[in-house]
Amino acid sequence: MLKYAIIFGLIALVTGALGFSRVSGIAGTIAKVCFAIFLILFVIAILAVIGVFKMAF
């Protein structure tokens, strides 16, 4: 799942660079959505890792 979070983060950076520099208005919206997905997946992945470590120790 962390792999998908990193992929969405990279997509958000690329579309953000295109969208926020006024190349395309829709790219900015796509960047915001991808970044939100990235943050959600990243937080879930971090919480899963913390949960595994708590169960192991």
Backbone hydrogen bonds, N-H to C=O, Kabsch-Sander energy under -0.5 kcal/mol:
donor,donor_aa,acceptor,acceptor_aa,energy
5,A,1,M,-2.0
6,I,2,L,-2.3
7,I,3,K,-2.2
8,F,4,Y,-2.6
9,G,5,A,-2.0
10,L,6,I,-2.3
11,I,7,I,-2.4
12,A,8,F,-2.3
13,L,9,G,-2.0
14,V,10,L,-2.3
15,T,11,I,-2.7
16,G,12,A,-2.0
17,A,13,L,-2.2
18,L,14,V,-1.7
19,G,15,T,-3.1
20,F,16,G,-2.8
22,R,19,G,-1.1
23,V,18,L,-1.7
24,S,18,L,-0.9
28,G,24,S,-0.8
29,T,25,G,-1.1
30,I,26,I,-2.5
31,A,27,A,-2.4
32,K,28,G,-2.0
33,V,29,T,-2.2
34,C,30,I,-2.9
35,F,31,A,-2.5
36,A,32,K,-2.0
37,I,33,V,-2.4
38,F,34,C,-2.6
39,L,35,F,-2.6
40,I,36,A,-2.3
41,L,37,I,-2.7
42,F,38,F,-2.6
43,V,39,L,-2.4
44,I,40,I,-2.3
45,A,41,L,-2.5
46,I,42,F,-2.5
47,L,43,V,-2.6
48,A,44,I,-2.2
49,V,45,A,-2.2
50,I,46,I,-2.4
51,G,47,L,-2.3
52,V,48,A,-2.1
53,F,49,V,-2.2
54,K,50,I,-2.2
55,M,51,G,-1.9
56,A,52,V,-1.9
57,F,53,F,-1.7
